[in-house]
């Protein structure tokens, strides 16, 4: 009895493999659900970290470092001619004591274009990566400085330059309070003390308060607006 069952099973298995081998290849001219959703064939490209310059003459973006080197170059494209210029080579993004350039995830320029605010080493908060490390690169002397003092890594959120470019406002993850850090001197000033898991200063509509607070810090005659 066992032999009788075994032989048909072998025959069926053989026929199955033969039929699978004889199946025609998928017709590449046919648009299928699998081709649309299960493959990268129709996935659009993306333009990462494009930032227009304040004078409107061009924009900057990140590209692979020239010569196959590690890191990314920050390049400028002229809006009229398309001329490409490397503003910040990857070699300038290497932190002191390190050998590898920062992995720039987002960046922004100060109003005068002399300083670059860099977001890196991010971590996920709910659905998006909104906390991480922030660094400031001063193009005048090519000095690279990490913000946040001696606080834990990847705990800064929503950082932004003050109007004069001399300070950066940011939120500390976990306590959710606003701080302003002086770039040159390193002094950190706490602006709010009511942060909590339900009161996240600097998020959503509260980000408007960040702008007002930074502007007030730049104008000593201005009164700090209430949050």
SVG drawing of the C-alpha trace seen along z (x, -y; Angstrom):
<svg xmlns="http://www.w3.org/2000/svg" viewBox="-4 -99 44 101">
<polyline fill="none" stroke="black" stroke-width="0.4" points="0.0,0.0 2.8,-2.4 4.5,-1.8 1.3,-2.5 0.8,-5.8 4.5,-6.8 4.7,-6.4 1.7,-8.6 3.0,-11.2 6.4,-11.3 4.6,-11.5 2.4,-14.4 5.4,-16.3 7.3,-15.8 4.3,-17.0 4.0,-20.1 7.6,-21.1 7.4,-20.4 4.2,-22.6 5.8,-25.4 8.8,-25.3 6.6,-25.5 4.7,-28.6 5.3,-31.5 7.3,-34.4 5.3,-37.4 4.4,-39.8 6.3,-43.1 3.8,-45.0 0.9,-44.2 0.3,-46.6 -0.5,-44.4 -1.2,-45.2 2.0,-43.5 4.0,-45.7 2.4,-48.8 2.6,-48.1 5.0,-45.2 8.0,-46.5 10.0,-49.7 9.4,-50.0 7.0,-52.9 8.4,-54.5 9.1,-58.1 12.5,-59.7 12.9,-62.3 14.8,-65.5 16.2,-65.6 17.0,-68.6 16.6,-71.3 16.7,-74.8 16.3,-78.1 18.7,-80.8 17.3,-84.0 18.2,-86.2 16.4,-83.8 19.4,-83.5 19.8,-79.8 19.2,-76.8 21.3,-74.3 21.0,-70.5 23.0,-67.5 24.9,-65.3 27.4,-62.4 30.9,-63.6 33.1,-64.0 35.7,-61.4 33.8,-58.7 34.7,-60.0 32.5,-59.5 29.7,-61.8 27.8,-64.4 28.7,-67.7 26.4,-70.7 26.2,-72.3 24.6,-75.4 22.9,-75.6 22.4,-79.0 18.7,-79.4 19.4,-81.1 22.4,-79.3 22.3,-76.0 26.0,-76.5 27.0,-74.1 29.3,-75.2 30.3,-73.2 29.6,-75.4 30.4,-72.9 32.5,-69.9 31.9,-66.7 35.4,-67.1 34.1,-70.2 31.3,-68.2 33.7,-66.0 33.2,-66.6 36.3,-67.3 38.0,-64.0 36.1,-62.0 37.0,-60.9 33.6,-60.5 31.4,-63.3 28.0,-63.9 25.1,-62.2 23.0,-65.3 19.3,-64.5 18.0,-68.1 19.6,-71.5 18.8,-75.2 20.7,-78.5 20.9,-81.5 19.4,-84.6 22.8,-86.0 24.0,-82.7 27.0,-82.5 26.0,-79.6 24.4,-76.2 22.2,-74.3 22.5,-70.6 20.1,-67.9 21.5,-64.3 21.4,-61.1 17.6,-61.3 15.2,-59.0 11.6,-58.3 8.9,-60.1 5.5,-58.6 5.5,-58.5 8.4,-60.7 12.0,-61.3 11.7,-64.6 14.4,-64.3 18.1,-64.0 21.4,-66.0 21.9,-69.5 25.2,-71.0 26.1,-74.5 28.7,-75.1 30.3,-78.5 31.4,-79.0 33.7,-81.9 36.1,-79.8 34.8,-76.3 34.1,-75.6 31.6,-72.8 29.8,-72.9 27.3,-70.5 24.3,-72.1 22.6,-71.1 25.5,-71.3 26.1,-68.1 22.6,-66.7 21.9,-63.1 22.3,-62.4 19.4,-62.6 17.2,-64.7 16.9,-68.0 13.8,-68.9 12.6,-71.7 15.8,-73.8 15.8,-77.1 18.1,-80.1 17.3,-83.4 16.7,-86.3 20.3,-87.5 21.8,-84.1 23.6,-84.3 21.4,-82.0 19.5,-78.8 16.2,-77.9 15.4,-74.2 13.3,-71.9 14.6,-69.1 12.9,-65.8 11.4,-64.3 10.9,-67.6 9.5,-69.5 10.7,-72.9 12.1,-75.7 15.8,-76.8 17.9,-79.3 21.6,-78.7 24.2,-81.3 26.4,-80.0 29.5,-81.9 29.5,-81.7 27.6,-78.4 25.3,-79.9 21.9,-78.1 18.8,-79.9 15.6,-78.1 12.5,-79.9 9.7,-77.7 9.1,-75.5 5.6,-74.0 6.6,-71.3 5.1,-67.8 3.9,-64.9 0.7,-66.9 2.3,-70.3 5.0,-70.1 6.5,-73.5 7.7,-74.1 5.4,-71.7 2.6,-72.4 1.0,-75.8 3.5,-76.4 6.3,-76.7 5.0,-80.2 5.9,-81.0 9.5,-79.9 9.8,-82.6 8.4,-85.2 10.7,-84.2 13.8,-84.2 12.9,-87.6 12.4,-89.0 15.8,-87.7 17.4,-89.5 15.6,-92.8 16.2,-93.5 13.6,-96.2 10.9,-93.7 8.7,-92.0 8.6,-88.2 5.2,-87.2 3.2,-84.7 3.0,-81.1"/>
</svg>
